[in-house]
Amino acid sequence: MKEEWMSQLETPCIVIDMEKAKANIAKTQEETSKYGCKLRPHIKTHKMPLFARMQVAAGADGITCAKISEAEVMAEGGLEDIFLAYPQVGEAKIKRALALAKKVKRLILAVDSLECAVPLNEAAGKAGIRVEIRMEVDTGAKRTGVAREKAAELAKELVKLPHLKLTGIYTFKSLVYQDEPTQDKVIAAKEEGELMERIAAEIRGAGIELQDISAGSTPTGIEVAKTGKVTEIRPGTYIFKDYMLCKEGAAVFDEIAVRYYATVVSTPCKEYAVIDGGTKTFPMDILLDAAPYYYPGYALVEGNEDLQLRRMNEEHGIITSKKGDTGLRVGDKLTLVPIHVCTAINMQNAVYIDYGDCLEKETVKARGMLV
């Protein structure tokens, strides 16, 4: 970013390098297509229709959202092929999902149990529509998803529901191998592809057609596509990348498209300085000094490895020095690199976008859409 633009920044803030974001979009799309796989990126990282439209324009087959409120924002922003990869439980959410299904070209909903599917089927019947669904299978992450040994059994029950159309299965596995965390994205992805192929074969063996086999987060996405055993991957973080992906071997530092900017507001002593961003700016969803990656702070101070952000209050970030003297003064601006960019973006109402020749503010339209 140009030095003369620094004075325009209202800190604490985030700046996105558009050229790097474009390059990340193009690279992942090209690699995915090369292996004959579809790309349906998750918008959880950027939460902005602007970037979702860029991903589709580059070749993505559609987008993935977690919550109905996110999907509504994306539809309003012109996105018409949406996979809502999260169970819609409760009358209100189901009603909103069915209303959205009537507004877009394609809406795929997710189920992982009959308790979720039956109310959806009943509501779809009353609305006079048939809803496309995918069944989620747990392949090791141990969160939502039917146990893989019960997948075929559930699929048999789902196809009996007249107002639901089962077209595929999907999973989120990430860096897990043999149901345990791993740092090896290659073996994790190979197992992911093999598990999904096996589960799909069991379901097809029961006479049920499947159109889509969807898998792959950013750490494993390309490696899963390489297996040739899935039809679609759903990475999200690849668009901006972050330090976490670097540690996981799925990015290099120069590909990170996002930076924080913060201002030093107080220097009570030489041992520490206070910046204008705290826990309401910097995510705390990582453990410091913990295996396997031993993150040294809640963000990295770029260009100065001596400085660390290891303590925060709501509006105060405490920058300390390993040498005992920060050397910082009131008014200094710091550039910091996000550890986990998805949660970082979601904490901002708006971000700055560096277009190279200008700096513009963009609203994070799906920010805080948790329902």
Legacy VTK file of the C-alpha trace (Angstrom):
# vtk DataFile Version 3.0
C-alpha trace
ASCII
DATASET POLYDATA
POINTS 371 float
0.000 0.000 0.000
1.208 3.496 -0.834
2.720 5.364 2.103
0.713 8.503 1.332
-2.528 6.594 1.905
-1.679 5.830 5.520
-3.179 9.110 6.698
-6.541 8.132 5.141
-6.908 5.051 7.298
-9.261 5.188 10.262
-7.676 2.625 12.544
-8.026 -0.066 13.645
-8.862 -1.360 10.185
-8.231 -3.980 7.570
-6.821 -3.371 4.098
-7.209 -5.942 1.310
-4.738 -6.057 -1.565
-7.015 -6.592 -4.562
-4.280 -7.802 -6.900
-3.263 -10.530 -4.463
-6.897 -11.542 -3.942
-7.395 -11.772 -7.719
-4.242 -13.857 -8.071
-5.381 -16.232 -5.311
-8.797 -16.625 -6.956
-7.274 -17.334 -10.361
-4.670 -19.784 -9.070
-7.131 -21.942 -7.119
-9.684 -21.899 -9.944
-7.051 -22.935 -12.476
-5.723 -25.750 -10.303
-9.197 -27.056 -9.460
-10.308 -27.041 -13.092
-7.094 -28.771 -14.133
-8.140 -31.836 -12.155
-11.648 -31.871 -13.627
-13.216 -30.721 -10.377
-15.743 -27.958 -9.683
-15.081 -25.097 -7.280
-17.831 -23.794 -4.987
-16.030 -21.377 -2.648
-17.243 -20.674 0.866
-17.991 -16.987 1.435
-17.214 -17.239 5.175
-13.818 -15.647 4.586
-14.753 -12.497 2.697
-18.502 -12.125 3.454
-18.862 -9.665 0.561
-20.884 -10.117 -2.661
-18.139 -8.205 -4.493
-15.668 -11.048 -3.972
-18.268 -13.792 -4.496
-19.085 -12.325 -7.896
-15.369 -12.264 -8.719
-15.072 -15.943 -7.811
-18.013 -16.909 -10.024
-16.714 -14.748 -12.873
-13.400 -16.611 -12.620
-15.155 -19.954 -13.095
-16.662 -21.041 -9.776
-19.866 -23.074 -10.195
-21.604 -21.292 -7.328
-20.938 -20.356 -3.727
-21.231 -21.896 -0.287
-22.733 -20.221 2.789
-23.258 -21.415 6.353
-26.256 -19.387 7.491
-29.481 -18.381 5.773
-28.797 -14.708 6.532
-25.489 -14.953 4.637
-27.235 -16.604 1.707
-29.868 -13.854 1.625
-27.148 -11.193 1.479
-25.385 -13.013 -1.344
-28.629 -13.426 -3.294
-29.310 -9.704 -2.946
-25.804 -9.177 -4.321
-26.570 -11.105 -7.494
-25.455 -14.654 -6.603
-27.914 -17.249 -7.914
-26.383 -20.679 -7.205
-25.976 -21.165 -3.470
-25.235 -24.183 -1.293
-26.282 -23.630 2.305
-23.928 -26.095 3.989
-25.525 -26.054 7.424
-28.668 -27.748 8.786
-31.675 -25.417 8.817
-33.427 -26.243 12.075
-36.542 -24.461 13.290
-39.646 -23.092 11.585
-38.261 -19.583 11.056
-35.057 -20.668 9.308
-36.859 -23.221 7.147
-39.406 -20.598 6.089
-36.616 -18.193 5.087
-34.769 -20.920 3.190
-37.850 -21.903 1.205
-38.541 -18.253 0.391
-34.985 -17.878 -0.875
-35.304 -21.053 -2.963
-38.034 -19.327 -4.960
-35.816 -16.303 -5.668
-32.594 -17.899 -6.927
-31.837 -20.294 -9.766
-30.453 -22.969 -7.460
-30.473 -23.357 -3.697
-29.103 -26.541 -2.154
-29.922 -27.214 1.500
-28.112 -29.524 3.908
-29.366 -32.313 6.141
-27.600 -34.805 8.371
-30.558 -36.421 10.148
-34.226 -37.262 9.748
-34.971 -34.855 12.594
-33.690 -32.111 10.309
-35.104 -33.492 7.057
-38.702 -34.308 8.023
-39.748 -30.758 9.036
-38.052 -29.409 5.904
-39.940 -31.917 3.765
-43.261 -31.001 5.383
-42.673 -27.270 4.956
-41.606 -27.718 1.328
-44.793 -29.674 0.667
-46.935 -26.905 2.124
-45.017 -24.364 0.019
-45.617 -26.428 -3.111
-41.949 -26.895 -3.978
-39.363 -29.656 -4.044
-36.066 -28.765 -2.397
-32.642 -29.948 -3.499
-30.596 -31.319 -0.608
-27.176 -32.741 0.116
-26.469 -35.075 3.002
-23.522 -34.219 5.220
-21.238 -37.039 6.325
-18.704 -36.860 9.129
-15.280 -37.960 7.871
-13.320 -37.117 10.996
-13.971 -33.509 12.043
-16.586 -34.680 14.558
-19.030 -31.813 14.231
-22.199 -31.886 12.053
-22.610 -34.830 9.688
-24.102 -38.307 9.921
-21.670 -41.012 11.064
-20.211 -42.495 7.890
-21.271 -46.052 8.758
-24.888 -44.813 8.880
-24.770 -42.700 5.726
-26.319 -45.194 3.326
-29.075 -45.997 5.809
-29.971 -42.302 6.159
-29.847 -41.790 2.394
-32.433 -44.557 1.960
-34.774 -42.714 4.310
-34.184 -39.319 2.717
-35.193 -40.465 -0.785
-38.569 -41.513 0.623
-39.389 -37.890 1.437
-41.343 -36.635 -1.596
-40.572 -32.926 -1.313
-36.805 -33.336 -0.972
-34.454 -34.286 -3.787
-31.162 -35.817 -2.639
-28.527 -34.917 -5.240
-25.272 -35.330 -3.372
-23.196 -35.800 -0.264
-20.675 -33.461 1.297
-18.188 -33.312 4.124
-15.827 -31.032 6.009
-12.719 -32.872 7.156
-9.766 -30.469 7.025
-6.488 -31.643 8.549
-7.630 -34.939 10.039
-6.228 -38.387 9.303
-7.639 -41.591 10.813
-9.869 -39.398 12.988
-6.947 -37.543 14.560
-5.392 -34.114 13.777
-2.492 -34.151 11.341
-0.120 -31.634 9.780
0.082 -33.612 6.533
-2.455 -32.165 4.099
-1.623 -34.754 1.430
-2.517 -37.862 3.439
-5.520 -36.058 4.977
-6.831 -35.194 1.504
-6.150 -38.654 0.074
-8.150 -40.226 2.892
-10.909 -37.634 2.418
-11.302 -38.542 -1.231
-11.227 -42.266 -0.518
-13.800 -42.033 2.276
-16.196 -39.985 0.178
-15.807 -42.335 -2.781
-16.553 -45.333 -0.555
-19.598 -43.688 1.041
-20.932 -42.658 -2.374
-20.486 -46.220 -3.644
-22.489 -47.604 -0.713
-25.315 -45.156 -1.399
-25.289 -45.840 -5.130
-25.242 -49.542 -4.330
-28.595 -49.022 -2.658
-29.967 -47.726 -5.961
-29.708 -44.014 -5.144
-28.255 -41.669 -7.733
-25.777 -39.026 -6.620
-24.815 -36.065 -8.736
-22.304 -34.341 -6.427
-19.598 -35.474 -4.058
-18.423 -32.320 -2.321
-15.429 -31.989 -0.005
-12.248 -30.043 0.556
-11.459 -26.985 2.671
-8.529 -24.702 1.807
-5.800 -26.812 3.439
-6.862 -29.991 1.636
-8.906 -28.681 -1.308
-6.490 -28.985 -4.220
-5.105 -32.270 -2.913
-8.645 -33.685 -2.696
-9.348 -32.502 -6.246
-6.217 -34.333 -7.364
-7.630 -37.649 -6.163
-10.347 -37.524 -8.824
-12.757 -39.009 -6.299
-14.916 -35.917 -5.658
-16.814 -33.651 -8.029
-16.499 -30.403 -6.067
-14.371 -28.646 -3.451
-15.440 -25.790 -1.146
-12.397 -23.835 0.098
-12.898 -20.393 1.601
-9.702 -18.960 3.051
-7.783 -19.349 -0.209
-9.043 -15.980 -1.466
-7.081 -13.962 1.120
-4.901 -16.575 2.850
-3.380 -16.004 6.283
-0.551 -17.019 8.580
-2.453 -20.121 9.703
-2.490 -21.419 6.128
1.227 -20.711 5.855
1.878 -22.870 8.903
-0.377 -25.582 7.431
1.622 -25.594 4.203
-1.274 -24.302 2.107
0.037 -20.785 1.409
3.220 -18.754 1.250
3.563 -15.489 3.129
3.629 -13.269 0.044
0.177 -14.543 -0.971
-1.523 -13.109 2.131
-3.795 -10.353 0.818
-4.948 -8.859 4.122
-3.266 -6.546 6.612
-4.428 -4.879 9.810
-3.452 -1.306 10.540
-3.457 0.012 14.103
-2.266 3.206 15.785
-0.206 3.497 18.948
-2.325 5.523 21.391
-0.268 5.247 24.563
3.283 4.389 25.658
3.223 4.293 29.458
6.705 2.766 29.603
9.356 1.412 27.277
8.341 -2.209 27.898
4.943 -1.918 26.238
2.800 0.244 23.994
-0.974 0.325 23.557
-2.660 0.192 20.136
-6.258 1.092 19.322
-7.433 -2.450 18.628
-8.218 -5.134 21.201
-10.412 -8.223 21.348
-13.073 -6.439 19.265
-10.517 -6.135 16.450
-8.186 -9.119 16.679
-9.661 -12.649 16.922
-8.623 -14.864 19.799
-9.651 -18.203 18.262
-6.108 -19.543 18.410
-3.937 -20.791 21.247
-0.597 -19.086 21.745
2.560 -21.171 22.207
0.614 -24.397 21.666
1.518 -27.364 19.476
1.749 -27.867 16.597
2.221 -24.314 15.266
3.173 -22.254 18.356
1.615 -18.944 17.306
3.593 -16.106 18.941
0.709 -13.602 19.122
-2.840 -12.805 18.063
-1.438 -11.115 14.959
2.089 -10.703 13.611
3.685 -7.253 13.635
5.014 -7.061 10.098
8.622 -6.022 9.675
9.496 -6.325 13.369
9.657 -9.814 14.876
10.706 -8.291 18.214
7.213 -6.857 18.772
4.365 -9.097 19.881
0.614 -8.802 20.444
0.010 -11.252 23.262
-2.398 -9.421 25.582
-5.613 -7.532 24.883
-8.661 -5.952 26.485
-11.781 -5.011 24.536
-10.317 -1.821 23.034
-6.646 -2.118 23.987
-3.932 -4.156 22.336
-0.734 -4.442 24.346
2.394 -4.555 22.195
5.446 -5.870 24.035
9.085 -6.227 23.067
11.126 -9.386 23.475
14.123 -7.115 24.012
12.338 -5.010 26.618
11.986 -1.766 24.651
9.280 -1.393 21.981
10.751 1.799 20.560
7.224 2.914 19.706
5.761 6.391 20.047
2.228 7.736 20.261
0.888 8.154 16.735
2.963 5.387 15.160
1.003 3.114 12.819
1.656 -0.622 12.875
1.000 -3.121 10.097
-0.066 -6.548 11.341
-0.707 -9.872 9.599
-3.797 -11.910 10.573
-3.357 -15.387 11.968
-6.908 -16.461 11.004
-8.392 -14.108 8.420
-11.992 -15.418 8.409
-12.745 -14.310 11.945
-10.767 -11.105 11.369
-12.979 -9.944 8.472
-16.164 -10.791 10.366
-15.219 -8.295 13.083
-15.226 -5.352 10.665
-18.251 -3.400 9.421
-16.164 -2.274 6.449
-12.712 -2.815 5.015
-10.435 -0.802 2.774
-9.562 -2.256 -0.621
-6.249 -1.335 -2.202
-6.837 -1.290 -5.967
-3.294 -0.169 -6.686
-4.292 3.239 -7.985
-6.862 4.047 -5.312
-8.064 3.045 -1.867
-11.798 2.420 -1.429
-13.992 1.364 1.472
-16.215 -1.705 1.067
-18.994 -2.772 3.441
-18.743 -6.322 4.805
-22.393 -6.961 3.990
-22.672 -10.425 5.554
-20.711 -9.419 8.632
-22.359 -10.735 11.808
-24.922 -12.781 9.886
-25.131 -15.582 12.424
-28.775 -16.633 12.035
LINES 1 372
371 0 1 2 3 4 5 6 7 8 9 10 11 12 13 14 15 16 17 18 19 20 21 22 23 24 25 26 27 28 29 30 31 32 33 34 35 36 37 38 39 40 41 42 43 44 45 46 47 48 49 50 51 52 53 54 55 56 57 58 59 60 61 62 63 64 65 66 67 68 69 70 71 72 73 74 75 76 77 78 79 80 81 82 83 84 85 86 87 88 89 90 91 92 93 94 95 96 97 98 99 100 101 102 103 104 105 106 107 108 109 110 111 112 113 114 115 116 117 118 119 120 121 122 123 124 125 126 127 128 129 130 131 132 133 134 135 136 137 138 139 140 141 142 143 144 145 146 147 148 149 150 151 152 153 154 155 156 157 158 159 160 161 162 163 164 165 166 167 168 169 170 171 172 173 174 175 176 177 178 179 180 181 182 183 184 185 186 187 188 189 190 191 192 193 194 195 196 197 198 199 200 201 202 203 204 205 206 207 208 209 210 211 212 213 214 215 216 217 218 219 220 221 222 223 224 225 226 227 228 229 230 231 232 233 234 235 236 237 238 239 240 241 242 243 244 245 246 247 248 249 250 251 252 253 254 255 256 257 258 259 260 261 262 263 264 265 266 267 268 269 270 271 272 273 274 275 276 277 278 279 280 281 282 283 284 285 286 287 288 289 290 291 292 293 294 295 296 297 298 299 300 301 302 303 304 305 306 307 308 309 310 311 312 313 314 315 316 317 318 319 320 321 322 323 324 325 326 327 328 329 330 331 332 333 334 335 336 337 338 339 340 341 342 343 344 345 346 347 348 349 350 351 352 353 354 355 356 357 358 359 360 361 362 363 364 365 366 367 368 369 370
